Amino acid sequence: MTEDRARERWLAMRATELAGVAGAVMGLVLMSRAQATAPRLLGAAILLSALLMIAVVPRHLARRWRSGEGRE
């Protein structure tokens, strides 16, 4: 694997983590500012899905690339 390809994959994993963090912050803000129950539940759902994304997606990408499924 070339160094450029490894860097691209590393950046892709970090970008997914950053997107998850942004989603988690958005969910927290929505939960804290909402006064009704429905928006608070939506914020909680966004927060939980973002945390799941942070935990699962980068590991899945690393496993996929290690096993050779992502090779061209």
N, C-alpha and C positions, 0 to 999 in steps of 0.2 A: 504494500500500500504506500502511496506517495504521501509526502508530508502535507501537501495541499489537501488531499482527500481526507486525511485524518483531522486536519484543522477544520474542514467543512463539517465533518461529523460532530466534532467537539462543539462547534458553534451551534449546530442544530440542537444538540442536547441542552446547552445552556439557554438557548432561545425558548425552548419549551418550558424550562424551569422559570424563566423570567415571565413568560406569559401566565404561568400558573400563579406566580406571586402577585402579578397585577390583578388577576381574577380574584384571588383571595382578599386583597386589599379592597377591591370593589365590593365584594360581598360583605366585608366588615363595615364599610362605610354605609352601604344600603341598610344593613341591620341596625346600625346605631342611629341613623337619621329617620328611619321609618317610624310612623306612629301607629299605623294599622298592622294587623297581624299578617295579612297576605304578603306585603312587601318584606316583612321580616323573615318570613318563611322562604321567600325567594332569595333573599340575601344569604340565608343559611345554606340553601341548596347550592348556590353559586360558590360559597366558601368551601363546602365539602367536596364539590366536584373539582375545584381548583387544587385542593390539597391532594386529592386522589391523582390528579394529573401530574403534580410535582413528584409524587411517590412512584408512579407506575411507568409513565411514558419514557423518561430517559433510560431506565433500566431495560425496558423492552427494546428500545432502539439499540442499546449496547449489546444485548444478547443476540438480536437479529443480525447485527453487523459482524459479531464474532463468529456466529454459526455459518456465515456465508450466504444467507438468504438475500442480503442487500447487494451482493456483488453483481457486476454487469457481465 
